Amino acid sequence: MAKKVIRTGRKQRGVEKDEVVFPLAETMQQMPENYLGFIKEIKERILKTRLETVVAANSAMILMYWEIGNAIL
C-alpha cells in the first residue's frame, strides 16, 4: 500500500505518518518583532493567575477550617 503524503508547506522533521505532523517552529529571526514581549506577557499572566489561584484556595481552606471549628464549639 503506497503512503499518501500531503505537503502542507510546513517544515517538519522525523518520519512522516499520515495521522501525525510535527511542524517546526520558525527561527527567532523569522518571528515578529514583538514575539519576545508577547511571550513575557504570557508568562507574567500565568504566574499572576497561579498566585491568585493559590491565594483563593488558601482562603477557602481557612474559611472551611474556621467553620468546622465554629461548629465544634
N, CA and C atoms as a LAMMPS dump frame, in Angstrom:
ITEM: TIMESTEP
0
ITEM: NUMBER OF ATOMS
219
ITEM: BOX BOUNDS ff ff ff
-5.0000000000000000e+02 5.0000000000000000e+02
-5.0000000000000000e+02 5.0000000000000000e+02
-5.0000000000000000e+02 5.0000000000000000e+02
ITEM: ATOMS id mol type element x y z
1 1 1 N 0.85 -1.17 0
2 1 2 C 0 0 0
3 1 3 C 0.9 1.239 0
4 2 1 N 0.738 2.103 -0.973
5 2 2 C 1.567 3.306 -1.074
6 2 3 C 1.118 4.332 -0.051
7 3 1 N 2.082 5.005 0.517
8 3 2 C 1.799 6.015 1.527
9 3 3 C 1.51 7.344 0.838
10 4 1 N 0.364 7.929 1.121
11 4 2 C -0.005 9.205 0.529
12 4 3 C 0.567 10.319 1.401
13 5 1 N 1.372 11.197 0.818
14 5 2 C 1.989 12.285 1.557
15 5 3 C 1.374 13.586 1.072
16 6 1 N 0.804 14.34 2.006
17 6 2 C 0.228 15.637 1.679
18 6 3 C 1.203 16.697 2.146
19 7 1 N 1.66 17.521 1.244
20 7 2 C 2.592 18.594 1.587
21 7 3 C 1.793 19.824 2.004
22 8 1 N 2.076 20.321 3.186
23 8 2 C 1.375 21.496 3.691
24 8 3 C 2.218 22.751 3.574
25 9 1 N 3.454 22.624 3.126
26 9 2 C 4.332 23.775 3.05
27 9 3 C 5.035 24.053 4.364
28 10 1 N 4.733 23.281 5.404
29 10 2 C 5.381 23.462 6.699
30 10 3 C 6.669 22.668 6.752
31 11 1 N 7.612 23.198 7.501
32 11 2 C 8.842 22.448 7.751
33 11 3 C 8.517 21.358 8.756
34 12 1 N 9.134 20.227 8.615
35 12 2 C 8.936 19.168 9.586
36 12 3 C 10.148 18.266 9.601
37 13 1 N 10.273 17.486 10.657
38 13 2 C 11.38 16.547 10.742
39 13 3 C 10.843 15.21 11.227
40 14 1 N 11.655 14.196 11.094
41 14 2 C 11.265 12.879 11.555
42 14 3 C 10.528 12.1 10.486
43 15 1 N 9.975 10.978 10.884
44 15 2 C 9.258 10.092 9.976
45 15 3 C 7.876 10.671 9.698
46 16 1 N 7.49 10.685 8.456
47 16 2 C 6.16 11.162 8.106
48 16 3 C 5.154 10.04 8.333
49 17 1 N 4.081 10.381 9.022
50 17 2 C 2.978 9.453 9.23
51 17 3 C 1.712 10.171 8.813
52 18 1 N 0.778 9.441 8.253
53 18 2 C -0.456 10.053 7.778
54 18 3 C -1.209 10.769 8.887
55 19 1 N -1.218 10.203 10.075
56 19 2 C -2.04 10.737 11.154
57 19 3 C -1.322 11.756 12.036
58 20 1 N -0.016 11.986 11.829
59 20 2 C 0.741 12.866 12.716
60 20 3 C 1.651 13.78 11.907
61 21 1 N 1.662 15.061 12.283
62 21 2 C 2.591 16.015 11.691
63 21 3 C 3.248 16.786 12.829
64 22 1 N 4.55 16.862 12.829
65 22 2 C 5.291 17.599 13.838
66 22 3 C 5.941 18.813 13.178
67 23 1 N 5.241 19.941 13.146
68 23 2 C 5.821 21.116 12.484
69 23 3 C 6.963 21.709 13.312
70 24 1 N 7.892 22.319 12.631
71 24 2 C 8.999 23.003 13.298
72 24 3 C 8.619 24.461 13.512
73 25 1 N 9.06 25.024 14.613
74 25 2 C 8.837 26.446 14.884
75 25 3 C 9.733 27.273 13.983
76 26 1 N 9.299 28.481 13.739
77 26 2 C 10.112 29.407 12.967
78 26 3 C 11.358 29.769 13.776
79 27 1 N 12.399 30.243 13.106
80 27 2 C 13.587 30.703 13.819
81 27 3 C 13.285 32.061 14.434
82 28 1 N 14.092 32.493 15.395
83 28 2 C 13.872 33.779 16.06
84 28 3 C 13.915 34.937 15.058
85 29 1 N 14.724 34.82 14.024
86 29 2 C 14.809 35.881 13.028
87 29 3 C 13.513 35.994 12.226
88 30 1 N 12.766 34.905 12.125
89 30 2 C 11.522 34.901 11.355
90 30 3 C 10.309 35.287 12.2
91 31 1 N 10.483 35.375 13.509
92 31 2 C 9.374 35.736 14.393
93 31 3 C 9.1 37.238 14.31
94 32 1 N 7.86 37.657 14.606
95 32 2 C 7.563 39.092 14.63
96 32 3 C 8.41 39.802 15.692
97 33 1 N 8.587 41.097 15.538
98 33 2 C 9.429 41.876 16.46
99 33 3 C 8.943 41.795 17.897
100 34 1 N 7.64 41.763 18.1
101 34 2 C 7.08 41.777 19.45
102 34 3 C 6.934 40.382 20.057
103 35 1 N 7.509 39.354 19.439
104 35 2 C 7.336 37.981 19.902
105 35 3 C 7.83 37.782 21.332
106 36 1 N 9.042 38.245 21.631
107 36 2 C 9.6 38.047 22.977
108 36 3 C 8.772 38.781 24.029
109 37 1 N 8.296 39.987 23.702
110 37 2 C 7.43 40.715 24.625
111 37 3 C 6.12 39.979 24.841
112 38 1 N 5.592 39.395 23.769
113 38 2 C 4.352 38.613 23.847
114 38 3 C 4.524 37.407 24.769
115 39 1 N 5.629 36.691 24.611
116 39 2 C 5.907 35.528 25.464
117 39 3 C 6.08 35.964 26.917
118 40 1 N 6.765 37.08 27.138
119 40 2 C 6.961 37.594 28.503
120 40 3 C 5.611 37.917 29.15
121 41 1 N 4.704 38.55 28.389
122 41 2 C 3.376 38.87 28.912
123 41 3 C 2.596 37.614 29.276
124 42 1 N 2.699 36.587 28.452
125 42 2 C 2.011 35.324 28.739
126 42 3 C 2.558 34.706 30.02
127 43 1 N 3.882 34.683 30.168
128 43 2 C 4.491 34.112 31.371
129 43 3 C 4.065 34.88 32.616
130 44 1 N 4.045 36.208 32.526
131 44 2 C 3.619 37.022 33.664
132 44 3 C 2.162 36.745 34.024
133 45 1 N 1.321 36.597 33.007
134 45 2 C -0.104 36.312 33.257
135 45 3 C -0.278 34.948 33.922
136 46 1 N 0.485 33.958 33.473
137 46 2 C 0.411 32.622 34.074
138 46 3 C 0.829 32.685 35.537
139 47 1 N 1.952 33.359 35.828
140 47 2 C 2.428 33.465 37.211
141 47 3 C 1.412 34.192 38.09
142 48 1 N 0.835 35.288 37.577
143 48 2 C -0.151 36.057 38.328
144 48 3 C -1.387 35.201 38.627
145 49 1 N -1.863 34.481 37.623
146 49 2 C -3.051 33.655 37.807
147 49 3 C -2.779 32.496 38.764
148 50 1 N -1.588 31.905 38.695
149 50 2 C -1.228 30.842 39.643
150 50 3 C -1.271 31.364 41.076
151 51 1 N -0.698 32.544 41.301
152 51 2 C -0.682 33.136 42.635
153 51 3 C -2.106 33.42 43.104
154 52 1 N -2.927 33.989 42.23
155 52 2 C -4.324 34.266 42.592
156 52 3 C -5.058 32.98 42.946
157 53 1 N -4.77 31.904 42.232
158 53 2 C -5.41 30.614 42.493
159 53 3 C -5.001 30.063 43.852
160 54 1 N -3.721 30.157 44.172
161 54 2 C -3.227 29.673 45.468
162 54 3 C -3.857 30.474 46.61
163 55 1 N -3.896 31.79 46.452
164 55 2 C -4.482 32.64 47.497
165 55 3 C -5.962 32.316 47.677
166 56 1 N -6.696 32.127 46.583
167 56 2 C -8.122 31.802 46.665
168 56 3 C -8.333 30.448 47.347
169 57 1 N -7.512 29.462 46.978
170 57 2 C -7.636 28.132 47.588
171 57 3 C -7.312 28.192 49.075
172 58 1 N -6.263 28.911 49.444
173 58 2 C -5.903 29.036 50.851
174 58 3 C -7.005 29.741 51.634
175 59 1 N -7.579 30.777 51.056
176 59 2 C -8.67 31.491 51.729
177 59 3 C -9.855 30.574 51.953
178 60 1 N -10.192 29.78 50.955
179 60 2 C -11.309 28.848 51.082
180 60 3 C -11.038 27.801 52.155
181 61 1 N -9.806 27.314 52.216
182 61 2 C -9.462 26.315 53.233
183 61 3 C -9.523 26.922 54.633
184 62 1 N -9.024 28.131 54.81
185 62 2 C -9.07 28.793 56.12
186 62 3 C -10.515 28.991 56.558
187 63 1 N -11.36 29.444 55.633
188 63 2 C -12.776 29.63 55.958
189 63 3 C -13.421 28.312 56.341
190 64 1 N -13.116 27.242 55.617
191 64 2 C -13.68 25.929 55.926
192 64 3 C -13.255 25.474 57.32
193 65 1 N -11.959 25.605 57.636
194 65 2 C -11.488 25.197 58.966
195 65 3 C -12.129 26.039 60.069
196 66 1 N -12.316 27.329 59.815
197 66 2 C -12.957 28.187 60.8
198 66 3 C -14.396 27.733 61.019
199 67 1 N -15.104 27.416 59.936
200 67 2 C -16.493 26.954 60.054
201 67 3 C -16.579 25.625 60.811
202 68 1 N -15.633 24.727 60.558
203 68 2 C -15.607 23.44 61.282
204 68 3 C -15.345 23.693 62.766
205 69 1 N -14.361 24.547 63.062
206 69 2 C -14.082 24.865 64.451
207 69 3 C -15.265 25.532 65.134
208 70 1 N -15.939 26.409 64.44
209 70 2 C -17.117 27.09 64.988
210 70 3 C -18.246 26.082 65.25
211 71 1 N -18.402 25.092 64.358
212 71 2 C -19.438 24.079 64.535
213 71 3 C -19.139 23.18 65.73
214 72 1 N -17.861 22.901 65.985
215 72 2 C -17.463 22.048 67.11
216 72 3 C -17.717 22.771 68.436
217 73 1 N -17.429 24.072 68.471
218 73 2 C -17.598 24.82 69.715
219 73 3 C -19.051 25.137 69.887
